[in-house]
Amino acid sequence: MSKKSFMPFVLPALLSCFPAWAYAENAASLPDKGDTTWMLLSTLLVILMIVPGLSLFYGGLVRAKNMLSVLSQVFAIFALVSILWVVYGYTLAFGDGGGLNWMIGDLSKLFLAGVTPDSTAATFSEGVVIPELAFVAFQLTFAAITVALIVGGFAERIRFGALLVFSALWFTFSYLPVAHMVWATGGFLFEKGALDFAGGTVVHINAGIAALVGAIVIGKRIGYGKEAMAPHNLPMTMIGASLLWVGWFGFNAGSNLEANGVAALALLNTIVATAAAALAWMFAEWLWRGKPSMLGIASGAISGLVAVTPAAGLVGPMGAIILGVAAGMICLWAVTRLKKFMGYDDTLDVFGIHAVGGIVGAIGTGIFVSPALGGVGVDGYSMGGQVITQATGVLITVVWSGVVSFVLFKLVDATMGLRVPEETEREGLDTATHGERAYSV
Amino acid sequence: MKMIVAIIKPFKLDEVREALSTMGVQGITVTEVKGFGRQKGHTELYRGAEYVVDFLPKIKLEIAIDAGMLDQALEAIEKSARTGKIGDGKIFVSDLEQVIRIRTGESGRDAL
C-alpha cells in the first residue's frame, strides 16, 4: 500500500474539518455504490457480532440455569436500542447541539426527520459521501452492542425489567454523550484530536466501566468464590467468540466508511492484532498456569479485538501485532490478579477485557500511529502529546461512564430493585424469570 | 440370585461388556455417574478462577445374576476393568429377593 493513499487522512486542512462522523455538508456528491455496499455489509456484520455472537460468547460462560437469561438480555437490548436509536439516539449523537455541542447533539432529526434515501453523510475523504440511512443503521449497531456488552458484568443475578430500564437510561445519558464527544464535529474529545477509529473509548471503555460499576453496586453472586461456577458450555463460547471476530471486520473496517485501502488496513490489523493477542494469552497462561486453555485463546482474541478497535485504520500491521500482544497479557493479568485483588464479581470480565483492553488500545493508538512505527501519522504528531490526548479521552470516558452508571444503577435499584430474590438466583433465571429451560433431558 | 453393582472407568465399559456377554450374562444396565474414592479429583481453571473437581465421571453397571454364576462374573469384571492404577473402581454384591419380567410375568430365576 502506498503512502499516498493515506495522504487525505493526514492533511492538516482536512483534519481540522475531519467531518467523518458528522452530517454531510456537501449535498452535491453522490454516494459510490462500492462504498454503499460496504457500509450495508458492515452493518450486517456488526449485527452478527451481537446476536448471535455476543449472546453465545456470554451464554456459554454462565451456568446452564442462566443460559436463556443472558441470551434474552442481549437480544432484548439489541431490539430496544435499535428503536431508541432511530427515535432520538441518532440526532442526539450526531446532531449539532449548539451551546451544548461539546457534549451532545440536538433534536433536529428526532424520528429521523429529514433523513431520506437521498440524504448523505460525509466520510473521511472530501467529496465522498455515503447514504445517510446507511450511516444511521451502521451507528445503530454500535449503540446496541455497547449497551449489550454491559450485561456481562452482573449476569446471573439482575432483574430483567430493571435491566431494560437501566439500558434505556444508560444509552441516553452515557452512550449518546460519549459518542458525540468522541465522534461528532464539535465534540469535546473530537476537537482535542483524540483518536478512536472504531470505538475503543465510546464502546469498550464506556461499557466496561459501566459493567464494573454494575458488578460492584449489585454485589457478588451467591456462593461466589465458594461454589463452582464453571462455564456451562465452552463450545458455545468458542462459536460466539468466532462470530465476534468475523463481525468485528464490519465494526473496524466498516468504520472507515469507504471501501478503500484504509479499510483494507483496518481489516488486516483486525486479523493480526487478534491473532497476536490470542497467542499471547495462550502462551502466558501456559507458562504461568501450566495449561493452554480454549477459553484463554478465545478471551485473548477478544482482548486483541478490543485493543485494535481504536487503532484499526491508524497503525501499521506490526504496530497492531505489538498492541495485540500487550492486550493479551495485560487483560489476562486483569481478569486474574487485578480481579482477585479488588474482589469484585464481574461475572464475564467485561471490565477486565473491554475496559482494560480498551485502555491499552487507546494509549497504544497514540504510540503506534507514529509514522516512525509504521502508523499513518496525524498532523503535528508528537508521541508524548498524542498519548496525553489519548489518556485524556480515556479519563473523561471513565469518569463520565463511571458517574452516570453509578447514579443510574442506584436510581434503578432504589425504585425497582436491581437484583433478583435469593430464591430466584439459586433456582436460576431461566425458569424463575423467563419460564423456560435451555436444555431438557 | 445376586445383584452386582460395579463402578468402573468409563473407557473400560466395552471390555467389561464383552467379558460378561462371553460368559453368558443376559443383560446389563449402565448409568453414567460421578463420585469419589481414593483417586484424587483434578483442578479446572477458567480465566484464573480455579475449581477443584472432586467428583470424577465413572460408569455404574447393574447386573442381576444367578448365584451360581456369581464368582465367574466377578472375575470377568475384575479382569476386564483393571488397569492397575488408582481409580479402577469397586464391585458391590448383594442378595436379590425377586425379579419379574414385565412382558410375560415370569418371576425368580426364570426372569433373569
Interface residues (C-beta under 8 A of the other chain):
Chain A: A228 M229 A230 P231 R289 K291 S293 L295 G296 S299 L332 V335 T336 R337 K339 K340 D349
Chain B: E44 L45 Y46 R47 G48 A49 Y51 V53
